[in-house]
Amino acid sequence: MGTKSSMLLQEEEIEEIQRETGFSKNQIVRLFSRFTTLDKSNNGFLRREDFLRIPELAINPLGDRIVHSFFSESNDDTVNFRQFMRILARFRPVKKNSEKNKLNDRSEKLRFAFKMYDLDGDDLISRDELLAVLHMMVGANISEEQLGSIADRTIQEVDEDKDNKISLEEFVKAMAKVDVESKMSIRFLH
């Protein structure tokens, strides 16, 4: 191994993270190296500003929401390496005929996607929240009227209990035919 980042990770910690997340030892060591590169204060924690320095997040229209997801699990202003790995595990590809990992199964991926829309954290997606996320995704490319129409039509089609909000259960039903397993996957280094 020999790199500074791999020496800071203990073998038993790597094994625990492997069991918990499904990442290989090599992937964990490489992601730890990326984590330590982002950790400008060298204290073993990342802050929101550290994530916002990642170019892929900076250009992603939902970058702020993705960064928010790292902190929603920690209930703090910082994220440690273990929390970082738990979030990344949700983006691991689901392999056919392999041992399933709870963090990256279909239900967890859908729960994660739902949280991207649930801006106020009340476990419901309102029209305003849907509209705000649509704005993030398309910017000024679609008129306000068109976005409002999309939001209204989406709620009308998905809202089974007619409370003008989308619950997690309604969201899951609406996504039944979507290949979430592959759409919410990132290929990590081997």
C-alpha positions as protocol buffer text, in pm:
chain_id: "A"
residue {
  index: 1
  type: MET
  ca { x: 0 y: 0 z: 0 }
}
residue {
  index: 2
  type: GLY
  ca { x: 256 y: 257 z: 107 }
}
residue {
  index: 3
  type: THR
  ca { x: 50 y: 571 z: 55 }
}
residue {
  index: 4
  type: LYS
  ca { x: -14 y: 810 z: 339 }
}
residue {
  index: 5
  type: SER
  ca { x: -392 y: 764 z: 313 }
}
residue {
  index: 6
  type: SER
  ca { x: -379 y: 384 z: 328 }
}
residue {
  index: 7
  type: MET
  ca { x: -157 y: 392 z: 640 }
}
residue {
  index: 8
  type: LEU
  ca { x: -417 y: 595 z: 828 }
}
residue {
  index: 9
  type: LEU
  ca { x: -687 y: 333 z: 773 }
}
residue {
  index: 10
  type: GLN
  ca { x: -667 y: 33 z: 1002 }
}
residue {
  index: 11
  type: GLU
  ca { x: -716 y: -312 z: 847 }
}
residue {
  index: 12
  type: GLU
  ca { x: -1013 y: -391 z: 1073 }
}
residue {
  index: 13
  type: GLU
  ca { x: -1177 y: -59 z: 982 }
}
residue {
  index: 14
  type: ILE
  ca { x: -1137 y: -139 z: 612 }
}
residue {
  index: 15
  type: GLU
  ca { x: -1299 y: -480 z: 671 }
}
residue {
  index: 16
  type: GLU
  ca { x: -1590 y: -323 z: 862 }
}
residue {
  index: 17
  type: ILE
  ca { x: -1648 y: -68 z: 585 }
}
residue {
  index: 18
  type: GLN
  ca { x: -1630 y: -350 z: 328 }
}
residue {
  index: 19
  type: ARG
  ca { x: -1902 y: -546 z: 512 }
}
residue {
  index: 20
  type: GLU
  ca { x: -2117 y: -239 z: 563 }
}
residue {
  index: 21
  type: THR
  ca { x: -2090 y: -86 z: 215 }
}
residue {
  index: 22
  type: GLY
  ca { x: -1989 y: -364 z: -25 }
}
residue {
  index: 23
  type: PHE
  ca { x: -1689 y: -168 z: -157 }
}
residue {
  index: 24
  type: SER
  ca { x: -1369 y: -361 z: -225 }
}
residue {
  index: 25
  type: LYS
  ca { x: -1059 y: -298 z: -16 }
}
residue {
  index: 26
  type: ASN
  ca { x: -893 y: -123 z: -312 }
}
residue {
  index: 27
  type: GLN
  ca { x: -1197 y: 103 z: -363 }
}
residue {
  index: 28
  type: ILE
  ca { x: -1202 y: 195 z: 6 }
}
residue {
  index: 29
  type: VAL
  ca { x: -832 y: 287 z: 5 }
}
residue {
  index: 30
  type: ARG
  ca { x: -874 y: 499 z: -310 }
}
residue {
  index: 31
  type: LEU
  ca { x: -1186 y: 671 z: -175 }
}
residue {
  index: 32
  type: PHE
  ca { x: -1003 y: 738 z: 152 }
}
residue {
  index: 33
  type: SER
  ca { x: -729 y: 904 z: -50 }
}
residue {
  index: 34
  type: ARG
  ca { x: -992 y: 1122 z: -222 }
}
residue {
  index: 35
  type: PHE
  ca { x: -1151 y: 1197 z: 116 }
}
residue {
  index: 36
  type: THR
  ca { x: -819 y: 1308 z: 268 }
}
residue {
  index: 37
  type: THR
  ca { x: -750 y: 1526 z: -38 }
}
residue {
  index: 38
  type: LEU
  ca { x: -1083 y: 1701 z: 18 }
}
residue {
  index: 39
  type: ASP
  ca { x: -1017 y: 1735 z: 393 }
}
residue {
  index: 40
  type: LYS
  ca { x: -828 y: 2067 z: 378 }
}
residue {
  index: 41
  type: SER
  ca { x: -828 y: 2104 z: 757 }
}
residue {
  index: 42
  type: ASN
  ca { x: -672 y: 1755 z: 803 }
}
residue {
  index: 43
  type: ASN
  ca { x: -905 y: 1674 z: 1093 }
}
residue {
  index: 44
  type: GLY
  ca { x: -1076 y: 1365 z: 949 }
}
residue {
  index: 45
  type: PHE
  ca { x: -1399 y: 1547 z: 866 }
}
residue {
  index: 46
  type: LEU
  ca { x: -1544 y: 1716 z: 560 }
}
residue {
  index: 47
  type: ARG
  ca { x: -1753 y: 2032 z: 567 }
}
residue {
  index: 48
  type: ARG
  ca { x: -1999 y: 2149 z: 302 }
}
residue {
  index: 49
  type: GLU
  ca { x: -1736 y: 2374 z: 150 }
}
residue {
  index: 50
  type: ASP
  ca { x: -1509 y: 2072 z: 98 }
}
residue {
  index: 51
  type: PHE
  ca { x: -1776 y: 1898 z: -110 }
}
residue {
  index: 52
  type: LEU
  ca { x: -1844 y: 2209 z: -314 }
}
residue {
  index: 53
  type: ARG
  ca { x: -1482 y: 2197 z: -436 }
}
residue {
  index: 54
  type: ILE
  ca { x: -1559 y: 1873 z: -624 }
}
residue {
  index: 55
  type: PRO
  ca { x: -1591 y: 1981 z: -989 }
}
residue {
  index: 56
  type: GLU
  ca { x: -1859 y: 1721 z: -1071 }
}
residue {
  index: 57
  type: LEU
  ca { x: -2079 y: 1855 z: -792 }
}
residue {
  index: 58
  type: ALA
  ca { x: -2007 y: 2216 z: -877 }
}
residue {
  index: 59
  type: ILE
  ca { x: -2150 y: 2172 z: -1228 }
}
residue {
  index: 60
  type: ASN
  ca { x: -2436 y: 1940 z: -1131 }
}
residue {
  index: 61
  type: PRO
  ca { x: -2766 y: 2130 z: -1107 }
}
residue {
  index: 62
  type: LEU
  ca { x: -2858 y: 1916 z: -805 }
}
residue {
  index: 63
  type: GLY
  ca { x: -2511 y: 1950 z: -649 }
}
residue {
  index: 64
  type: ASP
  ca { x: -2641 y: 2137 z: -344 }
}
residue {
  index: 65
  type: ARG
  ca { x: -2905 y: 1868 z: -284 }
}
residue {
  index: 66
  type: ILE
  ca { x: -2646 y: 1592 z: -319 }
}
residue {
  index: 67
  type: VAL
  ca { x: -2414 y: 1769 z: -74 }
}
residue {
  index: 68
  type: HIS
  ca { x: -2710 y: 1815 z: 163 }
}
residue {
  index: 69
  type: SER
  ca { x: -2766 y: 1436 z: 159 }
}
residue {
  index: 70
  type: PHE
  ca { x: -2421 y: 1375 z: 305 }
}
residue {
  index: 71
  type: PHE
  ca { x: -2513 y: 1591 z: 604 }
}
residue {
  index: 72
  type: SER
  ca { x: -2871 y: 1473 z: 656 }
}
residue {
  index: 73
  type: GLU
  ca { x: -2737 y: 1144 z: 791 }
}
residue {
  index: 74
  type: SER
  ca { x: -2482 y: 1301 z: 1025 }
}
residue {
  index: 75
  type: ASN
  ca { x: -2703 y: 1570 z: 1185 }
}
residue {
  index: 76
  type: ASP
  ca { x: -2387 y: 1778 z: 1208 }
}
residue {
  index: 77
  type: ASP
  ca { x: -2186 y: 2029 z: 1007 }
}
residue {
  index: 78
  type: THR
  ca { x: -1923 y: 1768 z: 929 }
}
residue {
  index: 79
  type: VAL
  ca { x: -1903 y: 1418 z: 780 }
}
residue {
  index: 80
  type: ASN
  ca { x: -1646 y: 1157 z: 878 }
}
residue {
  index: 81
  type: PHE
  ca { x: -1506 y: 893 z: 641 }
}
residue {
  index: 82
  type: ARG
  ca { x: -1750 y: 622 z: 753 }
}
residue {
  index: 83
  type: GLN
  ca { x: -2052 y: 850 z: 685 }
}
residue {
  index: 84
  type: PHE
  ca { x: -1897 y: 949 z: 351 }
}
residue {
  index: 85
  type: MET
  ca { x: -1871 y: 581 z: 253 }
}
residue {
  index: 86
  type: ARG
  ca { x: -2229 y: 503 z: 361 }
}
residue {
  index: 87
  type: ILE
  ca { x: -2362 y: 773 z: 127 }
}
residue {
  index: 88
  type: LEU
  ca { x: -2138 y: 667 z: -162 }
}
residue {
  index: 89
  type: ALA
  ca { x: -2252 y: 306 z: -112 }
}
residue {
  index: 90
  type: ARG
  ca { x: -2601 y: 410 z: -224 }
}
residue {
  index: 91
  type: PHE
  ca { x: -2449 y: 483 z: -566 }
}
residue {
  index: 92
  type: ARG
  ca { x: -2270 y: 150 z: -604 }
}
residue {
  index: 93
  type: PRO
  ca { x: -2402 y: -46 z: -901 }
}
residue {
  index: 94
  type: VAL
  ca { x: -2626 y: -337 z: -807 }
}
residue {
  index: 95
  type: LYS
  ca { x: -2466 y: -652 z: -946 }
}
residue {
  index: 96
  type: LYS
  ca { x: -2681 y: -937 z: -1066 }
}
residue {
  index: 97
  type: ASN
  ca { x: -2646 y: -1263 z: -869 }
}
residue {
  index: 98
  type: SER
  ca { x: -2426 y: -1106 z: -604 }
}
residue {
  index: 99
  type: GLU
  ca { x: -2484 y: -1054 z: -236 }
}
residue {
  index: 100
  type: LYS
  ca { x: -2714 y: -754 z: -199 }
}
residue {
  index: 101
  type: ASN
  ca { x: -2606 y: -469 z: 19 }
}
residue {
  index: 102
  type: LYS
  ca { x: -2879 y: -287 z: 211 }
}
residue {
  index: 103
  type: LEU
  ca { x: -2731 y: 56 z: 137 }
}
residue {
  index: 104
  type: ASN
  ca { x: -2756 y: 24 z: -240 }
}
residue {
  index: 105
  type: ASP
  ca { x: -3071 y: -181 z: -288 }
}
residue {
  index: 106
  type: ARG
  ca { x: -3366 y: -43 z: -479 }
}
residue {
  index: 107
  type: SER
  ca { x: -3557 y: 79 z: -172 }
}
residue {
  index: 108
  type: GLU
  ca { x: -3257 y: 274 z: -39 }
}
residue {
  index: 109
  type: LYS
  ca { x: -3189 y: 430 z: -378 }
}
residue {
  index: 110
  type: LEU
  ca { x: -3555 y: 537 z: -401 }
}
residue {
  index: 111
  type: ARG
  ca { x: -3551 y: 674 z: -46 }
}
residue {
  index: 112
  type: PHE
  ca { x: -3237 y: 871 z: -135 }
}
residue {
  index: 113
  type: ALA
  ca { x: -3396 y: 1007 z: -456 }
}
residue {
  index: 114
  type: PHE
  ca { x: -3710 y: 1101 z: -261 }
}
residue {
  index: 115
  type: LYS
  ca { x: -3500 y: 1303 z: -16 }
}
residue {
  index: 116
  type: MET
  ca { x: -3358 y: 1503 z: -307 }
}
residue {
  index: 117
  type: TYR
  ca { x: -3711 y: 1641 z: -362 }
}
residue {
  index: 118
  type: ASP
  ca { x: -3819 y: 1665 z: 3 }
}
residue {
  index: 119
  type: LEU
  ca { x: -3653 y: 2000 z: 69 }
}
residue {
  index: 120
  type: ASP
  ca { x: -3807 y: 2065 z: 411 }
}
residue {
  index: 121
  type: GLY
  ca { x: -3757 y: 1709 z: 541 }
}
residue {
  index: 122
  type: ASP
  ca { x: -4124 y: 1649 z: 630 }
}
residue {
  index: 123
  type: ASP
  ca { x: -4138 y: 1318 z: 437 }
}
residue {
  index: 124
  type: LEU
  ca { x: -4369 y: 1469 z: 175 }
}
residue {
  index: 125
  type: ILE
  ca { x: -4301 y: 1639 z: -158 }
}
residue {
  index: 126
  type: SER
  ca { x: -4517 y: 1947 z: -204 }
}
residue {
  index: 127
  type: ARG
  ca { x: -4583 y: 2130 z: -530 }
}
residue {
  index: 128
  type: ASP
  ca { x: -4343 y: 2405 z: -423 }
}
residue {
  index: 129
  type: GLU
  ca { x: -4068 y: 2155 z: -347 }
}
residue {
  index: 130
  type: LEU
  ca { x: -4120 y: 1979 z: -679 }
}
residue {
  index: 131
  type: LEU
  ca { x: -4115 y: 2313 z: -856 }
}
residue {
  index: 132
  type: ALA
  ca { x: -3793 y: 2416 z: -679 }
}
residue {
  index: 133
  type: VAL
  ca { x: -3615 y: 2096 z: -781 }
}
residue {
  index: 134
  type: LEU
  ca { x: -3742 y: 2128 z: -1138 }
}
residue {
  index: 135
  type: HIS
  ca { x: -3596 y: 2481 z: -1140 }
}
residue {
  index: 136
  type: MET
  ca { x: -3263 y: 2341 z: -1021 }
}
residue {
  index: 137
  type: MET
  ca { x: -3261 y: 2081 z: -1296 }
}
residue {
  index: 138
  type: VAL
  ca { x: -3369 y: 2292 z: -1595 }
}
residue {
  index: 139
  type: GLY
  ca { x: -3286 y: 2647 z: -1492 }
}
residue {
  index: 140
  type: ALA
  ca { x: -3430 y: 2906 z: -1726 }
}
residue {
  index: 141
  type: ASN
  ca { x: -3466 y: 2662 z: -2016 }
}
residue {
  index: 142
  type: ILE
  ca { x: -3839 y: 2615 z: -1952 }
}
residue {
  index: 143
  type: SER
  ca { x: -4091 y: 2886 z: -1871 }
}
residue {
  index: 144
  type: GLU
  ca { x: -4241 y: 2925 z: -1524 }
}
residue {
  index: 145
  type: GLU
  ca { x: -4580 y: 2833 z: -1667 }
}
residue {
  index: 146
  type: GLN
  ca { x: -4448 y: 2511 z: -1821 }
}
residue {
  index: 147
  type: LEU
  ca { x: -4272 y: 2412 z: -1498 }
}
residue {
  index: 148
  type: GLY
  ca { x: -4590 y: 2478 z: -1302 }
}
residue {
  index: 149
  type: SER
  ca { x: -4784 y: 2261 z: -1544 }
}
residue {
  index: 150
  type: ILE
  ca { x: -4530 y: 1978 z: -1509 }
}
residue {
  index: 151
  type: ALA
  ca { x: -4544 y: 2001 z: -1128 }
}
residue {
  index: 152
  type: ASP
  ca { x: -4926 y: 2008 z: -1124 }
}
residue {
  index: 153
  type: ARG
  ca { x: -4955 y: 1715 z: -1364 }
}
residue {
  index: 154
  type: THR
  ca { x: -4698 y: 1512 z: -1169 }
}
residue {
  index: 155
  type: ILE
  ca { x: -4877 y: 1563 z: -839 }
}
residue {
  index: 156
  type: GLN
  ca { x: -5214 y: 1489 z: -1000 }
}
residue {
  index: 157
  type: GLU
  ca { x: -5084 y: 1159 z: -1143 }
}
residue {
  index: 158
  type: VAL
  ca { x: -4886 y: 1042 z: -840 }
}
residue {
  index: 159
  type: ASP
  ca { x: -5090 y: 1171 z: -543 }
}
residue {
  index: 160
  type: GLU
  ca { x: -5321 y: 878 z: -465 }
}
residue {
  index: 161
  type: ASP
  ca { x: -5460 y: 1010 z: -134 }
}
residue {
  index: 162
  type: LYS
  ca { x: -5537 y: 1353 z: -286 }
}
residue {
  index: 163
  type: ASP
  ca { x: -5357 y: 1558 z: -19 }
}
residue {
  index: 164
  type: ASN
  ca { x: -5170 y: 1752 z: -292 }
}
residue {
  index: 165
  type: LYS
  ca { x: -4839 y: 1606 z: -177 }
}
residue {
  index: 166
  type: ILE
  ca { x: -4635 y: 1303 z: -272 }
}
residue {
  index: 167
  type: SER
  ca { x: -4548 y: 1058 z: 4 }
}
residue {
  index: 168
  type: LEU
  ca { x: -4259 y: 814 z: -12 }
}
residue {
  index: 169
  type: GLU
  ca { x: -4502 y: 530 z: -84 }
}
residue {
  index: 170
  type: GLU
  ca { x: -4659 y: 723 z: -372 }
}
residue {
  index: 171
  type: PHE
  ca { x: -4312 y: 812 z: -502 }
}
residue {
  index: 172
  type: VAL
  ca { x: -4205 y: 445 z: -494 }
}
residue {
  index: 173
  type: LYS
  ca { x: -4517 y: 340 z: -687 }
}
residue {
  index: 174
  type: ALA
  ca { x: -4459 y: 612 z: -946 }
}
residue {
  index: 175
  type: MET
  ca { x: -4102 y: 491 z: -995 }
}
residue {
  index: 176
  type: ALA
  ca { x: -4199 y: 123 z: -1031 }
}
residue {
  index: 177
  type: LYS
  ca { x: -4095 y: 100 z: -1397 }
}
residue {
  index: 178
  type: VAL
  ca { x: -3783 y: 315 z: -1368 }
}
residue {
  index: 179
  type: ASP
  ca { x: -3448 y: 134 z: -1364 }
}
residue {
  index: 180
  type: VAL
  ca { x: -3328 y: 313 z: -1052 }
}
residue {
  index: 181
  type: GLU
  ca { x: -3058 y: 55 z: -989 }
}
residue {
  index: 182
  type: SER
  ca { x: -2864 y: 160 z: -1298 }
}
residue {
  index: 183
  type: LYS
  ca { x: -2971 y: 526 z: -1315 }
}
residue {
  index: 184
  type: MET
  ca { x: -2846 y: 590 z: -961 }
}
residue {
  index: 185
  type: SER
  ca { x: -2512 y: 414 z: -999 }
}
residue {
  index: 186
  type: ILE
  ca { x: -2160 y: 543 z: -1031 }
}
residue {
  index: 187
  type: ARG
  ca { x: -1875 y: 323 z: -1148 }
}
residue {
  index: 188
  type: PHE
  ca { x: -1610 y: 334 z: -879 }
}
residue {
  index: 189
  type: LEU
  ca { x: -1245 y: 249 z: -937 }
}
residue {
  index: 190
  type: HIS
  ca { x: -1152 y: -117 z: -892 }
}
